[in-house]
Amino acid sequence: MKSYLQEQYFLKHLLGRSRGRNYEAELQRCRPEGLPVEFGDYHPLKPIMVTDTKTRRGARKGSTSSSSSSSSSAPVDPLSSMLDGTDPLSMFAATETSAAASHSSSAGDVGRKRRAKEEEALGVDFEPWSTKRGEILARFTTTEKLSINLCMGSDRGRTPNPGSSAVSEKVRTRLEELDDLEEGSQRELLNLSQQDYANRIEELNQSLKEAWSSDQKVKALKIVIQCSKLLSDTSVIQFYPSKFVLITDILDTFGRLVYDRIWTMCSDPRPLPDSFTVEDVNDTAKETCLNWFFKIASIRELLPRLYVEAAILKCNRFLSKSGIQEALTRLTAMIRGMGDPLVAAYARAYLCRVGMEVAPHLKESLNANVFDLLATFRQISGDSVQKQLHVQKVEVPAYLTLYSPAINWILQCVAYRAPEQLLTEMMERCKMMANNALLLNSIMRAFRPEFVATRAIDFIGMIKDCNESGFPKHLLYGSLGRSLACADPPESERLTILNEAWKVITKVRNPQDYINCAEIWVEFTCRHFTKREVNTVLADIIKHMTPDRAFEEAYPQLQSVIRKILTYFHDFSVLFSMERFLPFLDMFQKDSVRVEVCKSIMEVFIKHQLELTRDPVILNAMLHICKTMHDSVNALTLEDEKRSLALLIIGFIRMVSFGRDFEQQLSFCVEARATFCNLEPVLVQLIHTVNQLAMETRMVMKGNHSRKTAAFVRACAAYCFITIPSLSSIFSRLHLYLLSGQVALANQCLSQADAFLKAAVSVLPEVPRSISVEGKLRSSESFLLDFINNFLATLLVVPDHPEHGVLYLVRGLLNMVQDYTWEDNSDAKVRVYISALPLLAAMSQETYLYSIPKVDSNETLYGGDPKFLSEINKLCDTLIGQILDHLKTLTRDEQSVRRQSALAFSLFGVLLAHGDLRNNKLSQLSINLWNLSHKHGHCETRVSIRTLESIRHQAQRPDMAHLSDTIQRLALQSRT
């Protein structure tokens, strides 16, 4: 190392003879040679056609026959060729298929067809019970105290009855167990809140599972029977629908446990297929199944016997083919013996639910439940029900709503994929019952929207004839509106439908009832009518919801109104021309809700506004909306929320364009800067927008600015220069200073460009040693080096200021690098020096590598003046001296030697590319750097080999023949 560092005093003459460059000739040499390609020749990007070749297992070894072959003109697929015609995954799948086929009987095909038929009968368009469960629990609540009356079986011993000696031991045991189910100690839990009641029911559900897992089947049955009895209790009638949901969960659990147990008994020694038949069930499983049904049949009370048998309805598959259908008919008839119409309605709902889950193809067997349900409606006006309502102080409308979940579910099951004729029949029956509002409401919700929409006028007539006191008409119109939102009525009837519906809706006095119904019909209005009708609807909503600030209790419905309008109105000039749209937005007084609404509007605008706009109606409205979002930002706002809001506002700014009216565009940016000053990404976007505006002005003027356009681009530069310091991100400021300087330079604004670049240099000392990137602290060194390299590339075309001396910006940058506090054991400063050498070499050329039109760079200002070249040489001397001094210090440890090798190789590359190696001393320095970089074997061999190949290639050129001697002295060394 010492041998070449002693030559440092020669350096002022070394780069003074930097290699002259002919950039155009070098570019021509680097261009790849073009070859004509005939059409049809193989091209690497042409899709490869691969044909699978299948060989027969029994084929002879030398046979070449196959079921199909690849085209001879297509290249061979390397992946397919490795398979030798056999795909291992396909072979594995075929093996599994053949193994499964060997274990299945001919009944499997029949079962698959049956299962496919069942899946077809109950598709994804059938709304499952699980989606309704949560809604029922949330809707039907109570503040009254509840009770649970459980009968716990006695464990006392029983003496056998001598008179029953003829009865077998098994039957006697069964009868004794059943006696225990209904006798024993009574345990009553009183004064339970609704949550306590739900918790107790869940505890019983867990007790059922634990009893079953511990092989206490009788105890499990006791729990189910006692829970079923609770469904006969209507002492707190408002809670009955929720009680039904909670207790039927236990029944469902019991049904699954029994079915799984019997199915497991049939799965020995081989598993029983899902599509099994009665013939596949062994005698033991059949006997166990019968035992369960006999136990249940011996339950004395009707209600628990019905519910428990319905819970294990699926087990009839183990006994006979027609067992389920027969059981459905029998259980339907049993429900007719229940006296309470509410209890009977929910019993029918549970039977329909189980029937649809177990045998959807037997849906016709459930139709009788509908007609039985209609027959029980007359009981509602009977003395027993009216007396019960009087005792519990429940009004008739509130009582009728308790039937809704049961009736809706029953009709959903019956109406599922039913023919249109059934709807006609149901409508006639409803008319025979004086248009029972509760039934009519369920019919409109259960049948297909297409059927309801075609009969919308008929339904409106039936709604008019309904009794207002029993079931509010606005609820009926709400159900009709839901159907019309999914299917279109005849075009000629749409206006009549809207007028008739809105006559009733607008008369609703309760604001909550009003908005619940109006929100449904907004979609129908938006879907089929113009902004005039929608504006009228909005005005009516404002009229009803403004008094007493009723809108504060209806934010979800009002938000739904906005979403539906935005779904159908994507032309924002039409949307904002509605007189009542912005006043409607003013009802969102709560900050969080108002911001969410504004965000939803902005998202639709960005998605559907495909053309740039300058419409003042749109701009004013969108500025108001964006300002609302911006003003919601405070010290507690999360960064993700700020980023989300900023992206939406940026999306709006990008859609604003005033065409050739550049001054108006700049005025808009000035206004936007004042409006959105708290969101830094928006300010960054505004700076980019103004810089783009300056470049568009340059393009329009084709680089020849007039006095007016020159003043305009200077105004753009001033806008950026004023805005950038307000940014908190140091690297955003640096990059924007540099970008704005480049834009100013391109527009011949030399003093402005100079100010931008000097500002960037002055900001560099403020760069911290670590910055936060995606929430993690990272060293800023790599980001700073990238910026400095970009800055250096720009300085090539920046002319020197006449008052600040030669290369003042380069010197200022290097002085900053010298004074900056770099990280310990960092080579960043030296790497900047090495990067500056190519810039200085490029500045010494007669013609620069690139330039800016109508801007005179230093090549024109100095014209190869020896004094200018001397200043460059002095600066190079200083930089190389600093680099070599640093290399001296890198000898302490293995890591330092590795860094020394990398820096030496980098400096060698610079000298090779930019220095004139015909100078013996410069050539010797480059050789010494090569040897130093390879001395300890840390230089990557592959890179070294490619470097030598490049030097040999250059040496073949006449003007670079001197490299032949140099390359003879460059040897590869490896670590020993």
ZAMARGU-4260 file (C-alpha; in steps of 0.2 Angstrom, whole numbers, plus 5000, padded with zeros to 4 digits):
<rodrens>
0) 5000/5000/5000 | 5014/5012/5004 | 5022/5010/4987 | 5007/5019/4978 | 5002/5031/4992
5) 5019/5039/4991 | 5015/5045/4974 | 5001/5056/4980 | 5012/5072/4976 | 5010/5068/4958
10) 4991/5069/4958 | 4989/5087/4952 | 4995/5081/4935 | 4986/5065/4935 | 4968/5069/4932
15) 4973/5085/4923 | 4975/5073/4909 | 4958/5065/4911 | 4953/5055/4896 | 4944/5065/4882
20) 4927/5058/4879 | 4917/5057/4863 | 4900/5053/4870 | 4891/5050/4854 | 4903/5038/4847
25) 4903/5028/4864 | 4884/5028/4863 | 4884/5020/4846 | 4897/5007/4851 | 4886/5002/4866
30) 4870/5000/4856 | 4866/4981/4852 | 4867/4975/4835 | 4850/4973/4827 | 4847/4957/4817
35) 4832/4954/4806 | 4820/4941/4812 | 4809/4932/4800 | 4790/4930/4804 | 4787/4913/4811
40) 4804/4911/4819 | 4805/4905/4837 | 4804/4920/4849 | 4807/4918/4868 | 4791/4927/4873
45) 4780/4917/4861 | 4768/4906/4871 | 4774/4888/4872 | 4762/4874/4867 | 4764/4859/4878
50) 4754/4843/4874 | 4753/4830/4887 | 4759/4813/4882 | 4751/4798/4891 | 4759/4781/4889
55) 4750/4765/4893 | 4756/4755/4908 | 4757/4739/4897 | 4766/4746/4883 | 4782/4738/4878
60) 4799/4745/4883 | 4804/4751/4866 | 4786/4756/4860 | 4784/4774/4854 | 4765/4774/4853
65) 4756/4787/4863 | 4739/4794/4864 | 4744/4811/4858 | 4761/4820/4853 | 4768/4837/4853
70) 4770/4847/4838 | 4787/4845/4830 | 4789/4864/4828 | 4786/4868/4846 | 4801/4869/4858
75) 4802/4856/4871 | 4795/4861/4888 | 4809/4857/4901 | 4797/4854/4915 | 4786/4842/4905
80) 4801/4833/4898 | 4807/4829/4915 | 4790/4820/4919 | 4793/4807/4905 | 4775/4808/4900
85) 4769/4805/4918 | 4762/4818/4930 | 4766/4813/4948 | 4751/4823/4955 | 4739/4816/4943
90) 4746/4798/4947 | 4743/4801/4965 | 4725/4808/4962 | 4721/4793/4951 | 4728/4781/4965
95) 4717/4789/4978 | 4702/4789/4966 | 4704/4770/4962 | 4706/4766/4981 | 4690/4776/4985
100) 4681/4767/4971 | 4686/4750/4978 | 4678/4754/4995 | 4662/4761/4988 | 4647/4751/4983
105) 4634/4754/4969 | 4623/4763/4981 | 4637/4777/4982 | 4632/4783/4965 | 4613/4784/4970
110) 4619/4793/4986 | 4629/4806/4976 | 4614/4809/4965 | 4603/4811/4980 | 4615/4823/4988
115) 4617/4833/4972 | 4598/4834/4971 | 4597/4840/4989 | 4610/4853/4987 | 4601/4859/4971
120) 4585/4860/4982 | 4593/4871/4995 | 4606/4883/4987 | 4616/4898/4993 | 4601/4909/4989
125) 4592/4902/5004 | 4595/4913/5019 | 4601/4902/5034 | 4594/4903/5051 | 4611/4908/5058
130) 4610/4925/5049 | 4593/4928/5058 | 4598/4922/5076 | 4608/4938/5081 | 4595/4950/5074
135) 4582/4941/5085 | 4592/4942/5100 | 4596/4960/5098 | 4578/4965/5094 | 4567/4956/5107
140) 4574/4961/5123 | 4566/4964/5140 | 4571/4973/5157 | 4559/4962/5167 | 4565/4948/5178
145) 4565/4930/5171 | 4564/4913/5179 | 4570/4895/5175 | 4560/4881/5182 | 4570/4865/5181
150) 4565/4848/5187 | 4580/4838/5192 | 4578/4819/5191 | 4579/4809/5207 | 4593/4796/5210
155) 4583/4786/5222 | 4582/4767/5219 | 4566/4759/5213 | 4559/4743/5218 | 4553/4732/5204
160) 4534/4730/5202 | 4530/4711/5204 | 4515/4713/5193 | 4526/4718/5178 | 4536/4702/5177
165) 4530/4699/5160 | 4538/4715/5154 | 4556/4713/5149 | 4570/4720/5159 | 4575/4732/5145
170) 4557/4739/5144 | 4556/4741/5163 | 4572/4750/5164 | 4567/4762/5150 | 4550/4766/5159
175) 4559/4769/5176 | 4571/4781/5167 | 4557/4791/5159 | 4548/4792/5176 | 4563/4800/5183
180) 4563/4813/5169 | 4547/4820/5175 | 4548/4817/5194 | 4560/4823/5207 | 4566/4839/5215
185) 4561/4855/5208 | 4574/4869/5206 | 4568/4886/5201 | 4579/4901/5197 | 4571/4917/5200
190) 4574/4936/5196 | 4586/4933/5182 | 4591/4947/5171 | 4591/4944/5152 | 4610/4942/5152
195) 4609/4930/5167 | 4596/4920/5158 | 4606/4918/5142 | 4621/4913/5153 | 4611/4900/5162
200) 4605/4893/5146 | 4623/4892/5139 | 4628/4883/5155 | 4614/4870/5152 | 4621/4868/5134
205) 4638/4864/5141 | 4631/4853/5154 | 4622/4843/5140 | 4639/4841/5131 | 4648/4836/5147
210) 4634/4823/5151 | 4635/4816/5134 | 4654/4815/5134 | 4653/4806/5151 | 4641/4793/5144
215) 4626/4800/5154 | 4614/4799/5140 | 4599/4799/5151 | 4605/4815/5160 | 4607/4823/5143
220) 4589/4819/5138 | 4583/4826/5155 | 4591/4842/5151 | 4584/4843/5134 | 4566/4839/5140
225) 4567/4852/5154 | 4573/4866/5142 | 4560/4862/5130 | 4547/4864/5144 | 4553/4882/5146
230) 4546/4886/5129 | 4528/4884/5136 | 4531/4899/5148 | 4525/4916/5141 | 4525/4925/5157
235) 4537/4938/5149 | 4530/4938/5132 | 4541/4951/5124 | 4556/4940/5127 | 4549/4924/5119
240) 4557/4925/5102 | 4574/4927/5110 | 4570/4913/5122 | 4566/4902/5107 | 4583/4906/5099
245) 4592/4901/5115 | 4583/4885/5119 | 4583/4878/5101 | 4602/4880/5101 | 4602/4866/5115
250) 4590/4856/5104 | 4601/4857/5089 | 4616/4852/5100 | 4606/4837/5106 | 4601/4832/5088
255) 4618/4832/5082 | 4625/4822/5096 | 4612/4808/5094 | 4614/4808/5075 | 4633/4807/5076
260) 4632/4793/5089 | 4621/4782/5078 | 4631/4786/5063 | 4647/4781/5072 | 4639/4764/5077
265) 4636/4761/5058 | 4654/4765/5054 | 4662/4749/5060 | 4672/4742/5052 | 4671/4754/5037
270) 4665/4772/5038 | 4647/4775/5033 | 4645/4786/5018 | 4635/4802/5019 | 4624/4795/5006
275) 4619/4779/5015 | 4603/4770/5013 | 4593/4760/5026 | 4601/4744/5020 | 4618/4751/5025
280) 4613/4752/5043 | 4617/4738/5055 | 4604/4731/5067 | 4613/4738/5082 | 4612/4755/5076
285) 4593/4753/5071 | 4589/4746/5088 | 4598/4761/5097 | 4589/4773/5085 | 4572/4765/5089
290) 4577/4766/5108 | 4579/4785/5107 | 4562/4787/5098 | 4553/4776/5111 | 4560/4786/5125
295) 4554/4802/5117 | 4537/4795/5113 | 4535/4791/5131 | 4537/4810/5136 | 4520/4815/5144
300) 4519/4833/5139 | 4515/4838/5121 | 4527/4852/5119 | 4544/4844/5125 | 4539/4828/5116
305) 4537/4838/5099 | 4553/4848/5101 | 4564/4833/5106 | 4557/4822/5092 | 4559/4837/5079
310) 4577/4839/5085 | 4582/4821/5080 | 4571/4821/5065 | 4586/4817/5054 | 4589/4800/5063
315) 4574/4793/5054 | 4586/4790/5039 | 4593/4775/5049 | 4575/4767/5050 | 4566/4769/5034
320) 4566/4779/5017 | 4550/4788/5021 | 4552/4790/5039 | 4556/4809/5038 | 4541/4813/5027
325) 4530/4803/5039 | 4537/4811/5054 | 4535/4829/5047 | 4516/4825/5043 | 4513/4818/5060
330) 4522/4832/5069 | 4513/4845/5059 | 4497/4838/5065 | 4503/4837/5083 | 4506/4856/5084
335) 4487/4859/5081 | 4485/4853/5099 | 4494/4868/5106 | 4482/4881/5113 | 4494/4897/5114
340) 4495/4904/5096 | 4512/4911/5099 | 4519/4895/5106 | 4512/4885/5091 | 4519/4898/5078
345) 4537/4895/5085 | 4534/4876/5086 | 4530/4877/5067 | 4545/4888/5064 | 4556/4875/5072
350) 4549/4861/5063 | 4551/4870/5046 | 4569/4874/5051 | 4573/4856/5055 | 4564/4850/5039
355) 4573/4862/5028 | 4590/4857/5035 | 4587/4838/5035 | 4576/4836/5019 | 4574/4851/5008
360) 4567/4841/4994 | 4552/4837/5005 | 4548/4855/5007 | 4530/4852/5001 | 4527/4842/5017
365) 4529/4859/5026 | 4515/4868/5017 | 4502/4863/5029 | 4511/4873/5043 | 4506/4889/5033
370) 4488/4885/5032 | 4487/4879/5050 | 4496/4896/5055 | 4483/4906/5046 | 4469/4896/5055
375) 4476/4901/5072 | 4476/4920/5068 | 4458/4921/5074 | 4464/4916/5091 | 4474/4932/5093
380) 4457/4941/5096 | 4451/4928/5108 | 4448/4931/5126 | 4463/4921/5133 | 4476/4931/5122
385) 4468/4947/5126 | 4468/4944/5144 | 4486/4939/5144 | 4491/4955/5135 | 4481/4965/5148
390) 4490/4957/5162 | 4507/4960/5154 | 4502/4977/5148 | 4507/4973/5130 | 4499/4982/5116
395) 4492/4972/5101 | 4504/4980/5088 | 4519/4975/5099 | 4512/4958/5102 | 4510/4955/5083
400) 4528/4959/5080 | 4533/4944/5091 | 4526/4933/5077 | 4537/4941/5064 | 4552/4930/5065
405) 4542/4914/5066 | 4530/4919/5051 | 4544/4926/5041 | 4554/4909/5043 | 4539/4898/5039
410) 4535/4908/5024 | 4553/4909/5018 | 4554/4890/5019 | 4538/4887/5010 | 4541/4901/4997
415) 4559/4895/4993 | 4559/4892/4974 | 4540/4890/4974 | 4530/4894/4959 | 4522/4910/4956
420) 4505/4902/4958 | 4508/4899/4977 | 4510/4918/4979 | 4493/4921/4971 | 4485/4908/4982
425) 4493/4916/4998 | 4487/4933/4992 | 4469/4927/4990 | 4470/4919/5007 | 4476/4935/5015
430) 4461/4944/5007 | 4450/4931/5014 | 4457/4936/5031 | 4453/4954/5029 | 4471/4958/5023
435) 4479/4953/5039 | 4494/4965/5040 | 4506/4953/5049 | 4503/4940/5036 | 4504/4952/5022
440) 4520/4959/5028 | 4528/4941/5029 | 4522/4937/5012 | 4530/4952/5004 | 4547/4948/5013
445) 4546/4929/5009 | 4542/4927/4991 | 4554/4931/4977 | 4556/4950/4974 | 4552/4947/4955
450) 4535/4940/4960 | 4531/4954/4972 | 4537/4968/4960 | 4525/4962/4946 | 4511/4963/4958
455) 4516/4979/4967 | 4500/4988/4963 | 4490/4974/4970 | 4500/4974/4986 | 4497/4993/4987
460) 4479/4990/4986 | 4479/4977/5000 | 4490/4988/5011 | 4477/5002/5009 | 4463/4990/5015
465) 4473/4984/5030 | 4468/4989/5048 | 4480/5003/5054 | 4479/4999/5072 | 4485/4981/5071
470) 4501/4983/5061 | 4507/5000/5055 | 4506/5003/5036 | 4523/5011/5035 | 4531/4994/5040
475) 4521/4986/5026 | 4527/4999/5013 | 4545/4996/5020 | 4543/4977/5016 | 4537/4981/4999
480) 4551/4994/4996 | 4564/4980/5000 | 4557/4969/4986 | 4556/4984/4974 | 4575/4988/4978
485) 4579/4970/4971 | 4567/4969/4956 | 4559/4981/4945 | 4541/4984/4943 | 4533/4988/4926
490) 4539/5004/4920 | 4521/5012/4918 | 4518/5008/4936 | 4533/5015/4944 | 4528/5033/4947
495) 4511/5028/4954 | 4520/5016/4966 | 4531/5030/4972 | 4517/5042/4974 | 4506/5030/4984
500) 4520/5024/4995 | 4526/5042/4999 | 4509/5048/5003 | 4509/5036/5018 | 4528/5038/5022
505) 4527/5057/5024 | 4512/5056/5036 | 4523/5045/5049 | 4525/5056/5064 | 4538/5047/5073
510) 4555/5052/5066 | 4563/5035/5069 | 4549/5026/5060 | 4549/5038/5046 | 4567/5037/5042
515) 4567/5018/5043 | 4554/5018/5030 | 4561/5032/5019 | 4578/5025/5019 | 4571/5010/5010
520) 4562/5019/4997 | 4577/5031/4993 | 4585/5017/4983 | 4569/5014/4973 | 4568/5033/4969
525) 4587/5033/4964 | 4585/5018/4953 | 4571/5023/4942 | 4569/5042/4943 | 4579/5058/4940
530) 4588/5071/4951 | 4571/5080/4953 | 4562/5066/4962 | 4577/5062/4973 | 4579/5080/4977
535) 4561/5080/4983 | 4564/5065/4994 | 4579/5073/5002 | 4569/5089/5005 | 4555/5078/5014
540) 4568/5069/5024 | 4576/5086/5030 | 4559/5092/5034 | 4555/5077/5045 | 4572/5075/5053
545) 4577/5093/5057 | 4564/5097/5071 | 4571/5094/5088 | 4587/5088/5080 | 4580/5071/5077
550) 4594/5067/5065 | 4606/5064/5079 | 4597/5047/5083 | 4596/5042/5064 | 4614/5043/5058
555) 4615/5025/5052 | 4599/5027/5041 | 4605/5044/5035 | 4622/5037/5030 | 4613/5023/5021
560) 4603/5036/5011 | 4620/5044/5005 | 4627/5027/5000 | 4612/5023/4990 | 4612/5040/4981
565) 4631/5038/4977 | 4627/5020/4970 | 4616/5027/4957 | 4622/5045/4954 | 4640/5045/4947
570) 4639/5062/4938 | 4644/5074/4952 | 4638/5089/4942 | 4621/5082/4943 | 4623/5077/4961
575) 4629/5093/4967 | 4616/5103/4957 | 4603/5095/4969 | 4597/5110/4980 | 4595/5098/4995
580) 4610/5088/4994 | 4622/5099/5003 | 4609/5104/5016 | 4606/5085/5019 | 4625/5083/5022
585) 4623/5097/5035 | 4613/5086/5046 | 4628/5076/5050 | 4633/5086/5065 | 4644/5073/5074
590) 4662/5074/5068 | 4666/5056/5066 | 4650/5053/5056 | 4652/5068/5045 | 4670/5063/5041
595) 4664/5045/5037 | 4651/5052/5025 | 4664/5064/5017 | 4676/5050/5014 | 4662/5039/5006
600) 4658/5053/4994 | 4677/5056/4990 | 4679/5037/4987 | 4665/5037/4974 | 4672/5053/4966
605) 4689/5046/4964 | 4682/5029/4957 | 4670/5036/4945 | 4676/5053/4940 | 4686/5048/4924
610) 4688/5065/4916 | 4697/5080/4923 | 4685/5094/4928 | 4684/5112/4930 | 4666/5113/4934
615) 4664/5127/4948 | 4649/5117/4956 | 4659/5102/4958 | 4675/5111/4964 | 4666/5121/4977
620) 4657/5106/4984 | 4672/5095/4984 | 4683/5108/4992 | 4670/5110/5006 | 4670/5091/5008
625) 4689/5090/5008 | 4690/5104/5020 | 4678/5095/5032 | 4690/5080/5031 | 4705/5091/5034
630) 4698/5100/5048 | 4694/5084/5058 | 4713/5081/5060 | 4720/5085/5077 | 4734/5080/5088
635) 4725/5063/5092 | 4722/5058/5074 | 4731/5042/5070 | 4744/5042/5056 | 4735/5029/5046
640) 4719/5040/5047 | 4729/5055/5041 | 4736/5045/5027 | 4719/5039/5022 | 4712/5057/5022
645) 4727/5064/5012 | 4725/5051/4999 | 4707/5055/4996 | 4711/5074/4995 | 4726/5071/4983
650) 4714/5061/4972 | 4703/5076/4971 | 4717/5088/4967 | 4723/5077/4953 | 4706/5077/4945
655) 4706/5096/4944 | 4712/5104/4927 | 4708/5121/4920 | 4715/5116/4903 | 4726/5130/4896
660) 4720/5142/4909 | 4736/5140/4919 | 4734/5155/4930 | 4717/5149/4936 | 4726/5132/4940
665) 4739/5141/4950 | 4726/5151/4959 | 4717/5134/4964 | 4733/5127/4971 | 4736/5143/4981
670) 4718/5141/4989 | 4721/5122/4991 | 4738/5126/5001 | 4729/5137/5013 | 4714/5125/5015
675) 4725/5109/5018 | 4740/5115/5027 | 4739/5102/5040 | 4741/5087/5029 | 4759/5086/5023
680) 4756/5073/5008 | 4743/5085/5001 | 4756/5100/5001 | 4769/5088/4993 | 4756/5084/4979
685) 4752/5103/4977 | 4771/5106/4974 | 4771/5092/4961 | 4756/5099/4953 | 4763/5117/4952
690) 4780/5110/4945 | 4770/5100/4932 | 4761/5116/4928 | 4777/5125/4924 | 4783/5111/4913
695) 4766/5111/4904 | 4769/5129/4901 | 4786/5126/4894 | 4779/5112/4882 | 4765/5124/4876
700) 4778/5138/4872 | 4790/5125/4865 | 4804/5132/4877 | 4802/5150/4870 | 4794/5159/4884
705) 4786/5176/4882 | 4787/5189/4895 | 4770/5183/4902 | 4774/5165/4903 | 4792/5168/4910
710) 4783/5178/4924 | 4771/5164/4926 | 4784/5150/4928 | 4794/5161/4940 | 4778/5163/4950
715) 4777/5144/4950 | 4794/5143/4957 | 4790/5156/4970 | 4775/5145/4976 | 4786/5130/4978
720) 4800/5140/4987 | 4787/5146/4999 | 4779/5130/5002 | 4793/5118/5004 | 4800/5124/5021
725) 4783/5121/5029 | 4786/5102/5027 | 4792/5092/5042 | 4800/5078/5032 | 4818/5082/5029
730) 4820/5071/5014 | 4804/5077/5006 | 4811/5095/5007 | 4828/5089/5000 | 4820/5080/4985
735) 4807/5094/4981 | 4821/5107/4982 | 4831/5097/4969 | 4816/5094/4958 | 4810/5112/4959
740) 4827/5117/4955 | 4828/5106/4940 | 4811/5112/4934 | 4816/5131/4936 | 4832/5127/4926
745) 4822/5119/4912 | 4812/5135/4911 | 4827/5146/4911 | 4824/5153/4928 | 4842/5153/4933
750) 4841/5163/4949 | 4827/5153/4955 | 4836/5137/4951 | 4851/5143/4960 | 4840/5148/4976
755) 4833/5130/4976 | 4850/5121/4975 | 4858/5132/4988 | 4843/5129/4999 | 4845/5110/4997
760) 4863/5112/5002 | 4859/5122/5017 | 4846/5109/5023 | 4859/5094/5022 | 4867/5097/5039
765) 4849/5095/5047 | 4848/5077/5041 | 4847/5066/5056 | 4857/5050/5057 | 4842/5039/5058
770) 4824/5042/5052 | 4808/5032/5054 | 4803/5021/5039 | 4786/5012/5041 | 4787/5014/5059
775) 4805/5008/5061 | 4821/5018/5064 | 4833/5016/5050 | 4850/5024/5046 | 4848/5039/5035
780) 4865/5036/5027 | 4859/5027/5011 | 4845/5039/5008 | 4857/5054/5010 | 4870/5046/4998
785) 4856/5043/4985 | 4851/5061/4986 | 4869/5067/4984 | 4872/5057/4969 | 4856/5064/4961
790) 4862/5081/4966 | 4879/5079/4958 | 4871/5073/4942 | 4861/5089/4941 | 4876/5101/4945
795) 4884/5096/4928 | 4871/5107/4919 | 4870/5121/4932 | 4880/5136/4926 | 4891/5145/4939
800) 4885/5161/4947 | 4895/5176/4941 | 4897/5183/4959 | 4901/5167/4968 | 4916/5160/4960
805) 4920/5144/4950 | 4911/5128/4955 | 4904/5136/4970 | 4889/5124/4972 | 4901/5109/4970
810) 4912/5116/4983 | 4898/5120/4995 | 4891/5103/4994 | 4908/5095/4997 | 4911/5107/5012
815) 4894/5101/5019 | 4900/5083/5017 | 4916/5087/5025 | 4907/5095/5040 | 4893/5082/5042
820) 4893/5071/5057 | 4893/5054/5049 | 4891/5037/5058 | 4905/5029/5066 | 4916/5017/5055
825) 4907/5024/5040 | 4914/5026/5022 | 4899/5037/5016 | 4910/5053/5015 | 4923/5045/5005
830) 4910/5037/4994 | 4903/5055/4990 | 4921/5060/4986 | 4923/5045/4974 | 4906/5050/4966
835) 4911/5068/4964 | 4926/5063/4953 | 4916/5057/4938 | 4907/5074/4939 | 4923/5084/4939
840) 4929/5073/4924 | 4913/5076/4915 | 4915/5095/4918 | 4932/5095/4910 | 4926/5089/4893
845) 4924/5101/4878 | 4906/5094/4876 | 4895/5089/4891 | 4886/5072/4891 | 4869/5081/4893
850) 4863/5099/4893 | 4847/5109/4894 | 4840/5118/4879 | 4842/5137/4880 | 4853/5136/4896
855) 4871/5139/4894 | 4881/5127/4905 | 4899/5129/4911 | 4905/5121/4894 | 4899/5137/4885
860) 4903/5149/4899 | 4921/5144/4901 | 4924/5136/4884 | 4938/5125/4890 | 4947/5140/4899
865) 4963/5133/4907 | 4960/5142/4923 | 4943/5133/4924 | 4952/5116/4921 | 4965/5121/4934
870) 4951/5123/4947 | 4944/5106/4942 | 4961/5098/4944 | 4964/5106/4961 | 4948/5100/4967
875) 4952/5082/4961 | 4969/5083/4969 | 4960/5087/4986 | 4947/5073/4984 | 4959/5060/4979
880) 4971/5065/4993 | 4956/5063/5006 | 4952/5046/4998 | 4970/5039/5000 | 4972/5046/5017
885) 4956/5037/5022 | 4962/5021/5014 | 4978/5022/5025 | 4967/5021/5041 | 4958/5005/5035
890) 4970/4992/5042 | 4965/4988/5059 | 4954/4973/5058 | 4946/4961/5045 | 4931/4972/5043
895) 4942/4987/5040 | 4952/4978/5027 | 4936/4973/5018 | 4930/4991/5017 | 4947/4996/5011
900) 4946/4983/4997 | 4929/4989/4992 | 4934/5008/4991 | 4950/5004/4982 | 4941/4995/4969
905) 4928/5009/4967 | 4942/5022/4965 | 4950/5010/4952 | 4934/5010/4942 | 4933/5029/4942
910) 4951/5030/4936 | 4948/5017/4922 | 4932/5026/4916 | 4938/5044/4917 | 4957/5045/4918
915) 4969/5045/4904 | 4979/5029/4908 | 4992/5033/4895 | 5000/5043/4909 | 5012/5031/4917
920) 5010/5038/4935 | 4991/5037/4933 | 4992/5020/4926 | 5003/5014/4940 | 4991/5022/4953
925) 4977/5012/4945 | 4987/4996/4946 | 4991/4999/4964 | 4973/5001/4968 | 4969/4985/4959
930) 4982/4976/4969 | 4976/4983/4985 | 4958/4979/4982 | 4963/4961/4979 | 4977/4959/4992
935) 4966/4951/5005 | 4954/4942/4993 | 4939/4952/4998 | 4935/4957/4980 | 4922/4947/4972
940) 4931/4936/4959 | 4916/4936/4947 | 4916/4955/4946 | 4935/4956/4944 | 4934/4944/4929
945) 4921/4954/4921 | 4931/4970/4924 | 4946/4962/4915 | 4935/4956/4901 | 4929/4974/4899
950) 4946/4981/4899 | 4952/4968/4886 | 4937/4973/4875 | 4942/4992/4876 | 4960/4988/4872
955) 4955/4982/4855 | 4950/5000/4850 | 4964/5010/4842 | 4962/5024/4854 | 4963/5013/4869
960) 4978/5002/4864 | 4988/5007/4879 | 4976/4997/4890 | 4985/4981/4883 | 5000/4985/4894
965) 4990/4989/4909 | 4980/4973/4908 | 4996/4963/4908 | 5000/4970/4926 | 4982/4967/4933
970) 4982/4950/4942 | 4969/4941/4951 | 4973/4937/4969 | 4963/4926/4981 | 4963/4925/5000
975) 4976/4912/5006
</rodrens>
